[in-house]
């Protein structure tokens, strides 16, 4: 039997006291690892998810020299109703991430979606693409980040993104609730971007509820929509957004001809 010796002159421990013996080094390491994480628009997160995040960061850090690792998407929502873990790896070097993805999935038993992106692409996306600020409005990061960007609208990028949301109009009956929510959120993000409004997950959800007269976002996610009423409003917003984009592309072309 192993023995642990305590000094005779000890404060707070009288003879017969019950104590819990834990490896101090391991505890300090776990605490310091959790302290490194930075949370954006997240009030609380389950301890099991924190453990998964820390373990994933540890594996990626061994394989990839990175500036930051950012967790985004449904994994950060309350509960365990998520399909995969979406991870941005910010690095200016190019790596083969498929073996890392495979290792993570084998160890965590969760589907992993790794996105490798460099700092320049990230900054360009944040300045021109509404999906980037929406994506990063709620996240957990290995390191603190502050981006100073100048907003500008790239109408051709918005046109490509909006085209995805047309799927809901053509395939309403075959899409599940989460797919309908994703396509609606995509459209509303573009709609707000064109009005030069601030974009975040909360702002978009609030706008969706107002436009479609919903009490809860779950009405979309759980397929509880009135098809005719929803599609009528959806088509109206889609067409209005498309007209603004076409107008923007046309004006940009005229401006380039003048220059």
Secondary structure, 3 states (H helix, E strand, C coil): CCCCCCCCCCCCCCCCCCCCCCCHHHHHHHHHHHHHCEEECCCCCCHHHHHHHHHHHHHHHHHCCCCEEEEECHHHCCCCCCCCEEEEEECCCCCCCHHHHHHHHHHHCCCEEEEEECHHHHHHHHHHCHHHHHHHCCEEECCCCCCCCCCCCCHHHHHHHHHHHHHHHHCCCCCCHHHHHHHHHHHHHHHHHHCCCCCCHHHHHHHHHHHCCCCCCHHHHCCCCCHHHHHHHHHHHHHHHHHHHHHHHHHHHHHHHHC
